[in-house]
């Protein structure tokens, strides 16, 4: 069983907030004019769940990438005694061998979102590598507190592993990925898989993950009232997940808040990235450092001037392009390494080389 770290971090003097990247500032101004960083409160959760005007959810047709992917919805067995779990599957149509897969857990502060939220950006990473994508829809807090969301996410991963053959997925090359709250759940799923003896996870990709309920880091104090998700919204998410009066106390499980895990050994290769100008910066940096201290294999990127989710809302910015490229490079190296260890077939070079004959490229490359 994973033990917990219960002592809060030592208070440190905190200077002014780091500046936002100049190219991102106009985008951030638009976002915060519509929704301030402390907009998420217990009395606004229902409002925050309503669709954003002018931002429709991605359709199956859009997710198919001009037919390169077969898009399916499945309902699979949930945790013992709990409802079934919805999965959205995006499977390459004409793969010649079992393919690697990204198992994606969406963001939303534990309180909003569904399995289509953030999926186009995940497909942008997966398609050039010929990867399948499976996105889980976990039950949201506060209606379903911990352990519901992480157990739903674990149940979906277990089903994917058990049914990989019929899906055309290589069970030895499944990467768990998550953004924000989904990144925290992905880290929790990896801890569960380690402690329960499976399923196998080839790697975990944690994008600005929400890892620590204590909210006492320097970045949490620096970014109060700034960006798109500050410490007050963060408290709303954690209180919804854990229940009133639990956050920051001694009894928070590591599967809910992975920063609480005393032992980070035995975890799969890990990618962590975060903006320097966001609430989660220091808890994510600390998590990466503790992975290395435990002898783990990890890669950390702190993007200077990046706010929470900057790459999603401003994908054309230079900083966003660099962040996306770093994720793609890590995936390519990781999957190449698993191939070298004897798992299925994936080219270690770029599967979508510039200047190649389009007719000779795999379907996901032509879909780009």
C-alpha positions as CSV (number, residue, x, y, z in Angstrom):
1,X,0.0,0.0,0.0
2,X,1.3,3.5,-0.9
3,X,2.2,5.5,2.2
4,X,1.5,9.3,2.4
5,X,3.6,12.3,3.1
6,X,1.5,14.3,5.6
7,X,3.8,17.2,6.6
8,X,3.2,20.4,4.6
9,X,6.2,21.9,2.9
10,X,8.1,24.6,4.8
11,X,7.0,28.1,4.1
12,X,9.4,30.0,1.9
13,X,9.7,33.7,1.0
14,X,7.9,34.4,-2.3
15,X,8.8,37.1,-4.7
16,X,6.7,38.7,-7.5
17,X,5.1,36.3,-10.0
18,X,7.2,35.4,-13.1
19,X,6.1,37.3,-16.2
20,X,3.9,35.7,-18.8
21,X,5.3,35.1,-22.2
22,X,4.6,38.3,-24.3
23,X,3.1,36.3,-27.1
24,X,0.6,34.7,-24.7
25,X,-0.5,37.9,-22.9
26,X,-3.2,38.9,-25.4
27,X,-4.7,35.4,-25.4
28,X,-4.7,35.4,-21.6
29,X,-6.4,38.8,-21.4
30,X,-9.2,37.5,-23.5
31,X,-9.6,34.4,-21.4
32,X,-9.6,36.2,-18.1
33,X,-12.0,38.9,-19.3
34,X,-14.6,36.1,-19.8
35,X,-13.6,33.9,-16.8
36,X,-11.3,35.1,-14.0
37,X,-8.9,32.7,-12.4
38,X,-10.9,32.3,-9.2
39,X,-14.2,31.7,-11.1
40,X,-14.5,28.1,-9.9
41,X,-16.4,28.1,-6.6
42,X,-18.8,25.6,-5.1
43,X,-21.8,27.7,-6.2
44,X,-20.5,28.0,-9.8
45,X,-19.7,24.4,-10.6
46,X,-23.0,23.9,-12.4
47,X,-22.4,27.0,-14.5
48,X,-18.9,26.0,-15.4
49,X,-20.2,22.7,-16.7
50,X,-22.3,24.4,-19.3
51,X,-20.9,24.3,-22.9
52,X,-18.8,27.4,-23.8
53,X,-20.7,29.4,-26.5
54,X,-19.0,29.0,-29.8
55,X,-16.8,26.1,-28.7
56,X,-18.6,22.9,-29.7
57,X,-17.4,19.5,-28.6
58,X,-15.4,17.7,-31.2
59,X,-17.6,15.4,-33.4
60,X,-16.8,11.8,-34.3
61,X,-16.2,13.0,-37.9
62,X,-13.6,15.6,-36.7
63,X,-11.9,13.0,-34.5
64,X,-11.7,10.5,-37.4
65,X,-9.1,12.7,-39.1
66,X,-10.5,12.3,-42.6
67,X,-11.2,8.6,-42.0
68,X,-7.8,7.7,-40.6
69,X,-9.4,6.7,-37.3
70,X,-12.4,4.6,-36.4
71,X,-14.2,6.3,-33.6
72,X,-16.3,4.3,-31.2
73,X,-18.0,4.7,-27.9
74,X,-17.8,1.8,-25.4
75,X,-19.2,1.3,-21.9
76,X,-17.0,-1.0,-19.9
77,X,-17.2,-2.5,-16.4
78,X,-16.5,0.1,-13.7
79,X,-15.0,-0.5,-10.2
80,X,-16.7,-3.1,-8.0
81,X,-20.2,-2.0,-7.1
82,X,-19.9,1.2,-9.3
83,X,-21.5,2.2,-12.6
84,X,-19.9,1.2,-15.9
85,X,-17.3,3.6,-17.4
86,X,-17.7,5.3,-20.8
87,X,-14.7,5.2,-23.1
88,X,-14.2,6.9,-26.4
89,X,-11.9,4.9,-28.7
90,X,-10.0,6.3,-31.7
91,X,-8.4,3.4,-33.5
92,X,-6.2,3.6,-36.6
93,X,-8.1,2.0,-39.5
94,X,-5.4,0.3,-41.5
95,X,-2.7,-0.6,-39.0
96,X,-0.6,-3.5,-40.2
97,X,0.4,-4.6,-36.6
98,X,-0.7,-3.9,-33.1
99,X,-0.2,-0.2,-32.4
100,X,0.8,1.7,-29.3
101,X,-1.9,3.6,-27.5
102,X,-2.4,6.8,-25.4
103,X,-4.9,6.3,-22.6
104,X,-6.1,9.8,-22.0
105,X,-7.6,11.2,-18.8
106,X,-9.2,14.7,-19.3
107,X,-8.7,17.8,-17.2
108,X,-11.3,20.1,-15.6
109,X,-10.2,20.5,-11.9
110,X,-12.0,17.2,-11.0
111,X,-15.3,19.0,-11.4
112,X,-15.9,19.6,-15.2
113,X,-15.2,17.9,-18.5
114,X,-15.8,14.7,-20.4
115,X,-14.0,12.2,-22.6
116,X,-14.0,14.6,-25.6
117,X,-12.4,17.4,-23.7
118,X,-8.8,18.0,-24.9
119,X,-9.0,15.0,-27.3
120,X,-8.1,16.8,-30.5
121,X,-4.8,17.9,-29.0
122,X,-4.1,14.3,-27.9
123,X,-4.8,13.1,-31.4
124,X,-2.4,15.7,-32.8
125,X,0.3,13.9,-30.7
126,X,-0.8,10.4,-31.4
127,X,-1.6,10.4,-35.1
128,X,1.9,11.0,-36.5
129,X,3.1,8.0,-34.5
130,X,0.2,5.8,-35.6
131,X,-1.1,5.5,-32.0
132,X,-4.6,4.6,-30.9
133,X,-6.2,6.9,-28.4
134,X,-8.6,5.8,-25.7
135,X,-10.2,8.6,-23.6
136,X,-12.0,7.8,-20.3
137,X,-15.0,9.6,-18.9
138,X,-14.7,9.3,-15.1
139,X,-17.4,10.4,-12.7
140,X,-17.0,14.0,-11.5
141,X,-16.7,15.5,-8.1
142,X,-18.4,16.6,-5.9
143,X,-21.2,14.1,-6.8
144,X,-18.5,11.4,-6.9
145,X,-15.7,12.1,-4.5
146,X,-12.4,10.2,-4.2
147,X,-11.9,7.3,-4.9
148,X,-14.5,7.4,-7.7
149,X,-12.6,9.3,-10.4
150,X,-9.3,7.5,-10.0
151,X,-10.9,4.1,-9.7
152,X,-13.0,4.8,-12.9
153,X,-9.8,5.8,-14.7
154,X,-8.1,2.6,-13.5
155,X,-11.0,0.4,-14.5
156,X,-10.9,1.8,-18.1
157,X,-7.1,1.2,-18.3
158,X,-7.6,-2.4,-17.0
159,X,-10.3,-3.0,-19.7
160,X,-8.0,-1.6,-22.4
161,X,-5.2,-3.9,-21.3
162,X,-7.4,-7.0,-21.2
163,X,-9.0,-6.2,-24.6
164,X,-6.0,-4.9,-26.4
165,X,-5.8,-7.7,-28.9
166,X,-9.3,-7.2,-30.2
167,X,-8.7,-3.5,-30.5
168,X,-5.4,-3.9,-32.4
169,X,-3.4,-2.3,-29.5
170,X,-0.1,-3.5,-28.2
171,X,-0.6,-3.9,-24.5
172,X,3.1,-3.4,-23.8
173,X,3.0,0.1,-25.3
174,X,0.2,1.8,-23.5
175,X,1.1,5.3,-22.3
176,X,-1.2,6.9,-19.7
177,X,-1.6,10.6,-20.3
178,X,-3.5,13.4,-18.6
179,X,-3.8,17.2,-18.4
180,X,-4.4,19.2,-15.2
181,X,-6.8,17.2,-13.1
182,X,-6.4,14.4,-15.6
183,X,-2.6,14.5,-15.0
184,X,-3.2,14.0,-11.3
185,X,-5.5,11.1,-12.0
186,X,-3.0,9.6,-14.5
187,X,-0.3,9.7,-11.7
188,X,-2.8,8.1,-9.3
189,X,-3.6,5.4,-11.9
190,X,0.1,4.7,-12.3
191,X,0.5,4.3,-8.5
192,X,-2.5,2.0,-8.4
193,X,-1.1,-0.1,-11.3
194,X,2.2,-0.4,-9.5
195,X,0.7,-1.3,-6.1
196,X,-1.9,-3.8,-7.6
197,X,0.6,-5.5,-10.0
198,X,-0.8,-4.1,-13.2
199,X,-1.9,-3.4,-15.9
200,X,1.4,-2.7,-17.5
201,X,2.1,1.0,-18.4
202,X,4.9,1.9,-20.8
203,X,5.0,5.5,-19.6
204,X,3.0,8.4,-18.1
205,X,2.7,11.8,-19.6
206,X,1.6,14.4,-17.0
207,X,0.7,17.7,-18.5
208,X,0.5,20.5,-15.9
209,X,-0.8,17.9,-13.4
210,X,-2.9,18.7,-10.4
211,X,-0.9,16.6,-7.8
212,X,-1.0,18.3,-4.3
213,X,-4.1,19.2,-2.3
214,X,-2.1,21.3,0.2
215,X,-1.7,24.3,-2.1
216,X,1.1,25.8,-0.1
217,X,3.8,26.0,-2.7
218,X,5.5,29.3,-3.7
219,X,3.9,29.2,-7.1
220,X,0.4,28.8,-5.6
221,X,1.0,32.0,-3.6
222,X,2.7,33.9,-6.5
223,X,-0.1,33.2,-8.9
224,X,-3.1,33.9,-6.7
225,X,-5.5,36.0,-8.8
226,X,-3.5,35.4,-12.0
227,X,-3.7,33.1,-15.0
228,X,-6.7,30.9,-15.7
229,X,-6.7,28.7,-12.5
230,X,-5.5,30.1,-9.2
231,X,-5.3,28.8,-5.7
232,X,-8.9,29.6,-4.9
233,X,-10.3,27.6,-7.9
234,X,-7.8,24.9,-6.9
235,X,-9.3,24.7,-3.4
236,X,-12.7,24.3,-5.0
237,X,-11.5,21.3,-7.0
238,X,-9.8,19.6,-4.1
239,X,-12.7,20.2,-1.7
240,X,-15.1,18.7,-4.2
241,X,-12.9,15.6,-4.6
242,X,-11.9,15.1,-0.9
243,X,-14.9,16.6,1.0
244,X,-15.0,19.6,3.2
245,X,-12.3,19.8,5.9
246,X,-10.0,17.0,4.4
247,X,-7.8,19.0,2.1
248,X,-4.4,19.7,3.6
249,X,-4.9,17.4,6.5
250,X,-3.2,14.2,7.5
251,X,-5.6,11.7,5.9
252,X,-5.4,12.5,2.2
253,X,-4.6,9.3,0.2
254,X,-1.8,9.3,-2.3
255,X,-4.1,7.9,-5.0
256,X,-6.1,11.1,-4.7
257,X,-3.1,13.5,-4.4
258,X,0.0,11.7,-5.8
259,X,2.3,14.4,-4.3
260,X,1.5,12.7,-1.0
261,X,3.1,9.4,-2.0
262,X,6.1,8.6,0.2
263,X,7.5,6.1,-2.4
264,X,7.8,7.0,-6.1
265,X,9.9,4.1,-7.0
266,X,8.8,1.5,-9.5
267,X,6.9,3.9,-11.7
268,X,7.0,3.9,-15.5
269,X,9.1,6.5,-17.5
270,X,7.5,9.8,-16.8
271,X,7.2,13.1,-18.7
272,X,6.1,16.2,-16.7
273,X,5.6,19.7,-18.2
274,X,4.2,22.8,-16.7
275,X,4.3,26.6,-17.2
276,X,6.5,28.8,-15.0
277,X,3.6,31.2,-14.5
278,X,1.0,28.8,-13.1
279,X,-0.2,27.5,-9.8
280,X,1.0,23.9,-10.3
281,X,4.6,24.8,-11.2
282,X,6.3,24.0,-7.9
283,X,4.3,20.8,-7.0
284,X,5.1,19.4,-10.5
285,X,8.8,20.3,-10.3
286,X,9.0,18.7,-6.8
287,X,7.2,15.5,-8.1
288,X,9.7,15.2,-10.9
289,X,12.6,15.7,-8.5
290,X,11.3,13.0,-6.2
291,X,11.0,10.6,-9.1
292,X,14.7,11.0,-9.9
293,X,15.5,10.7,-6.2
294,X,13.7,7.3,-6.2
295,X,15.8,6.2,-9.1
296,X,13.1,6.7,-11.7
297,X,13.3,7.8,-15.3
298,X,11.8,11.2,-15.8
299,X,11.8,14.2,-18.1
300,X,10.7,17.7,-16.9
301,X,10.0,20.9,-18.8
302,X,9.1,24.2,-17.3
303,X,8.0,26.5,-20.0
304,X,9.0,30.1,-19.3
305,X,6.0,32.4,-19.1
306,X,3.5,29.7,-19.8
307,X,0.1,29.8,-18.0
308,X,-2.1,26.8,-17.3
309,X,-3.1,25.2,-20.6
310,X,-1.3,27.8,-22.8
311,X,-0.6,25.3,-25.6
312,X,-4.2,24.4,-26.0
313,X,-5.6,28.0,-26.3
314,X,-2.6,29.4,-28.2
315,X,-1.2,26.5,-30.2
316,X,0.4,28.8,-32.8
317,X,2.6,30.6,-30.2
318,X,6.3,29.8,-30.4
319,X,6.3,28.5,-26.8
320,X,3.4,26.2,-27.5
321,X,5.0,24.8,-30.5
322,X,8.1,24.0,-28.5
323,X,6.1,22.4,-25.8
324,X,4.2,20.2,-28.2
325,X,7.4,19.2,-30.0
326,X,9.0,18.2,-26.7
327,X,6.0,15.9,-26.0
328,X,6.1,14.3,-29.4
329,X,9.9,13.8,-29.1
330,X,9.5,12.1,-25.7
331,X,6.8,9.8,-27.1
332,X,8.9,8.8,-30.1
333,X,11.9,8.0,-27.9
334,X,9.8,6.1,-25.4
335,X,8.1,4.0,-28.0
336,X,11.3,3.4,-29.8
337,X,12.8,2.1,-26.6
338,X,9.9,-0.3,-26.0
339,X,10.3,-1.5,-29.5
340,X,14.0,-2.2,-28.9
341,X,12.9,-4.3,-25.9
342,X,10.9,-6.5,-28.3
343,X,7.4,-5.1,-28.4
344,X,5.6,-5.1,-31.7
345,X,6.5,-2.7,-34.6
346,X,7.0,1.1,-34.5
347,X,9.6,3.0,-36.5
348,X,12.1,4.9,-34.3
349,X,12.6,7.5,-36.9
350,X,10.0,10.1,-37.8
351,X,7.0,8.2,-39.3
352,X,6.0,11.4,-41.2
353,X,9.2,12.6,-42.8
354,X,9.1,16.0,-44.5
355,X,9.1,15.8,-48.3
356,X,8.0,12.1,-48.5
357,X,5.6,10.9,-51.2
358,X,2.2,11.4,-49.6
359,X,1.0,8.1,-51.1
360,X,3.7,6.3,-49.2
361,X,2.9,7.8,-45.8
362,X,0.7,6.0,-43.2
363,X,-2.9,7.3,-42.9
364,X,-2.4,9.4,-39.7
365,X,0.4,11.4,-41.5
366,X,-1.9,12.1,-44.5
367,X,-4.6,13.1,-42.1
368,X,-2.4,15.9,-40.9
